Amino acid sequence: MENKIKYLEMIQGVINRMASNSFMLKGWNIALSVVGIFALSRDNLDLLLIVAVLVSTLFFWGLDAFYLQKERLYRSLYEKARKTAEENVDFSMTVSIKDFYEKKNRYICCFFSVTEIVFYLLLIIGSLSIVFINHVVGF
């Protein structure tokens, strides 16, 4: 039973790292968006600034979806390992969409998951609102 527990701990460590990476990406995205908007839109509204904010947010959204997909794949591996008999534990850490093909594990489903949509759409709306308010009011 000790081998199986070690194997599950290894997988759980990877899951924790993927979740941590996702959290850090969200933090960096907020920081870059807000600081970039206030720093670059000081004088006038620039279409390039709006495009830069949108492109960077979409980039972070795609990268975050990638980490979410990997996290879900490793959760599927964890479930498989949990159900595997002790003598059949092989310590494989290889995951692929072919091995764990479920709808929730597909990249597009991760990209459009509820948590991703809510966070990134609110960030886009908030960022664009700050740009327009800054332009109209002129902080």
N, C-alpha and C positions, 0 to 999 in steps of 0.2 A: 504494500500500500504506500510505502514511502516514495517509490519511484513515481507513482501516479500523482502524489501530492506535489512533488518537486516540479513535475511537468506542468501541472495546473498553475503553480506559482510562476513559472517562466512565462506562460501565456498571459497570465494576469499582469505581469510586469510590462509586457508589450502593450496590452490594452491601456494600462495607466499612462504610458508614455504617449500613445496616440491621443488620448483625451487631453493630456497636458499640452501637447503641441497645438491642438485645436483651440484650447483656451488662450494660449499665448498669441496665436494668430489673430484672434478676435481683439485682444488687447492692443496689439501692434496696429491693427487696422483702424481702431478708434483713435489711437494716438496720432497716426500719420494723417488721417482725414481731418481731424479737428485742428491740429497744429498747422498742417498744410493750408487749410482754408484761411485761417486767421493770418498766417504769415504772408501768403501770396495774394490774398484779395484785399489788401489794405487800401489800395488806391482806387481800383476800378474792377468791374466785373469782367472777367476774361473767359471766353469760351474754352480756351485751352485748359484753364483751371478746372472747369466743370468736367471736361472730358477726362482730365487726369484723375480727378476724384472718382469718377465712375469706373474708369479702367482699373485703377488700383483696387477699388472695392470688389469688382468682378474677379480680379486676379486672386485676392485673398479668399473670396467666396469659393472659387474653384479649388484652391489649395486646401481650404478647410473641408470641403466635400471629399477630397482625396483622403485626408486623415480620418474622416468619419467612415468612409468606405473600408479603409484598412482596419479600423477599430471593430467594425461590424464583422469583417471576415475573421478576425481573431476571436471575436465572441462566438462565432460559429465553430471555430476550431476548439475553443474551450468546451462548448457543449458536446462536441464529438469526443473529445478526450475524457470528459466526465463520464460518458456512457461506455467508454472502452474498458475492457477487462485489464487488470493489472499486468498480466503477462503479455499483453499486446501493445503496451505503451512503447512507442518508437522515438519519442522526443523530437519528432519532426516539427519544425516551425514554419514550414512552407504553406502559404495560403494563396489561393487564386480564385478568381470568380468561377472558373471551371469546376473546381473542387466543391465550392459552396455556392452553387447557383441558386439564389433565392432572389425574389424581387427586391427585398430590402437591402441586399448587398450590391445591387447595381449602382454604378456611379451616378447616373441620372436621378435615381431615387434618393441618393444621399444629397445631391445638389439641391433638390427640391423638397427636402424633408422639412417638416414644420419648423423645427428649431432654426434651421439655416435660413429659411425664407423670412421668418419673423425678424431675426437679428439683422440680416443684411438689407432687407427692404427698409426697415426702420432706420438703419444707418444711412442709406442712400437718401431717403426722404429728409432725415435730419440734416445731413450735410448740404443738400441742395437748399434747404430752408435757410440755413446759416449763410450760405453764399448770397441768396437773394435778399435776405434781411440786411446783411452787411452792405449790399449794394444800395438798397433803398434808404435805409436809415443812416448808414455810414458810421459805424461804430467808431 
